[in-house]
Amino acid sequence: MPIFKSNGEEESYDSSVEEEFATQSESREGWELVREPDPLPVGRQVMIPDFLLRKNGLEVYLEVVGFWTPEYLEDK
């Protein structure tokens, strides 16, 4: 399964958790994994999820949250 950014940039990860997820996802047959897909409108703001997974017309967005402090979640 190819792993790429939607804008074609060289791949990099914000954390080892994200990198491990991407590496383990390579073996998921039939799924396409996109790193940092196009922004999603969320009210008057946008969100850029860590991953978009696609299979058979289904799209699933995934945000990896590695810290649970209120400040971190507010920033995310």
C-alpha positions, 0 to 999 in steps of 0.5 A: 500500500503506498504511503504519501502526502496528498501534496506529493511532499517527502514523508515525515511524521510528527511522532513515532506513534504515527510512523508505527501506525503507517508502517503497520498499515502497509500490510492492510490489503486494499487500503490506501493510506494518505498522510496529512490529507487536504484540510477538512472544514470544521465550522469556521476552522479547518482540521488537517487529520494525520491520515486518510484511509480509503477502500472501496469508496469508504474514507476514514479520517484518523487523528493520532493524539499522543498526549492527553493534557488539556493544553495539547488537546486545545492545540490540536 
